[in-house]
Amino acid sequence: ADTSEFSTLLGKYWNTQKHGRVPSSRFWKRKKNINMFKYTTVVVPIHLLVHWAVVILDMPRKELFYLDSLRPCDKNDLVLSEIWRFMEHEAKRWHFQLDKQFICKSGCDLKDFPVQSNGSDYGVFICLYSLYHMMRMPYDFNQSNMRQA
């Protein structure tokens, strides 16, 4: 699959009230002249201070996933609204007609979604979520597989 990734450092802003607003997409999009709409999958790791989650944009299916191995039912509206704002900004920049019909999903919306049972394997989980999604495979791994990954 054609895939791109974007880095993010926004967790410190999403987890505190003192900053008041989420920074612009310029703050976290480090790559220039990358047209995200030419990819089938865009992976955005989300740093939440002491934990990581991942947002996966599936362009052909018009789905936006927020996957968190500790809080699988959390759709994190603040993160998703910032991702959507970024997508709108990029659509304007690249003269792309963005379909407003994207469906937002979390781990609870996926069959047999694997969750971690410790506080240290979130990095491996988000890598596996991304890999399995791009390969269109069911999420059939679990915590016991982490030593093998």
PyMOL commands that set and color helices and strands:
alter all, ss='L'
color gray80, all
select helices_A, chain A and resi 11-14+25-28+36-38+77-93+107-109+122-134+143-145
alter helices_A, ss='H'
color red, helices_A
select strands_A, chain A and resi 3-5+41-47+52-58+63-67+103-106
alter strands_A, ss='S'
color yellow, strands_A
deselect
rebuild
show_as cartoon
